[in-house]
Amino acid sequence: MAFKREKKRNDVISLRLNDERVEVLERHRQALTEQLNRPVSLSEAAFLVLEDRVEAVERETSRYELLKNPAETLWKIRQKWEAEHTLSVAEWDIVAIYLQSGAEEQRQVPPVWRPSAPCRTSYLALVEAFASLLQGQKKEVFGRHLWYYFANLDGHHSNISFPEDDPEKGHEAVVRLLSIHKDQLQSEEDWKYPGSIGRCLLTAIQSEPESRRIDQALAPYWRVLWRLAARGHWLRHQSPVRLVQTDSSGPAERRRFPSGVETRGLRLSFADGGGGDIAFHVEFRAPRNFIYSIPRYPELIEFHAMLEEFGNVPAWNGRYFRAVISTNEDLGETKYTLWPKQQDLQIEFTDKEWLRLRDLLRQAWEKPEIVEGLATLELEYGEQG
């Protein structure tokens, strides 16, 4: 017996609207009737309104779904970009949301916090990325946000005026501001933050309807954009962009650790820090006989920066460590005192011990296994001090 295959029918949806909404829809129906030069029903007018919004609705819905599990979403976005060098507009939105957090939240501004994070070169890349995206956008897209861009780029504190009634000159004002910020960021001395550049880039990405334009404009800056997005995820959730392993084949168990390095009175060894991190263990030999451990990447990066830079500055105040130098002129001795902020601990070093510890860390930083491990952790934690 042959069966007839039923044709798929479109769903019929009934909407209850108040009088004000019906009046708006009726006016829109009349406008469509004149534009199309044919009769347009109220239901067709409602359908056309939804059709005009369908891409925006799809983008908003996808963004909401992707934000339910941000670590997994960001991890998949990175894998997709590395394989295809293309993302959907909703995926770019997610990158932009966390990028803005990484660029603008909890900035480490010396001398209040050391080292500077995000760094000068990251902000320079953000300015160039934003300028590149604006250059490729249609005028009707970026023109809606010119005043917003001007204000967030600290245009009110510049000598540049913004003519609200002239879009062309408004665009020129924003371009001039970007050029000024770029010039200020070229110098390592006395550079300034380029306003809320992360917020500007977030708006530019979310207002661009074509993912291809975003791909092409931002591809040269992907490494910096990703590091700031991963940093933003860390700041918001205090967790790296990493998939949780449910079996025994996690990244930490696959990682190889090099043999330790040592010098007189000190030994530096490496082990699994848990979840994929590398723990650095500083062993103090007799007469102290204790081990100080640094289990996570953010603390380790700051510890390395402190050993390299401290001595050129009178005191160190970072997110994880505080240190001061004191000198006994009568004895001709210099003492380094270190306080890990998350532990009730004080460690004192002679200047020679401090330099020996710095040299040990430099040796560790050159070991291939450590280089490879730190590169992986940078992708998971983003830019850290």
Buried (B, 14 or more C-beta within 10 A) or exposed (E): EEEEEEEEEEEEEEEEEEEEEEEEBEEBBEEBBEEEEEEBEEEBBBEBBEEEEEEEEEBBEBBEEBBEEBBBBBBBBBEBBEEEEBBBBBBBBBBBBBBBBBBBEEBBEBEEBBBBBBBBEBBBBBBBBBBBBBEBBEEEBBEEBBBBBBBBBBBEEBEBEBEEEEBEEBBBBBBBBBEBBBEBBEEEEEBEBBBBBBBBBBBBBBBBBEBEBBBBBBBEBBEBBBBBBBBBBBBBEEBBBBBEBEEEEBBBEEBEBBEBBBBEBBBBBBBBBEBBBBBBBBBBEEEEEEEBBBBBBBBBBBBBBBBBEBBEBEEBBBBBBBBBBEEEEEEEEBBBEBBBEEEEEEBEBEBEBBBBBBBBBEBBEEBEBBEEBBEBBBBBBBBBB
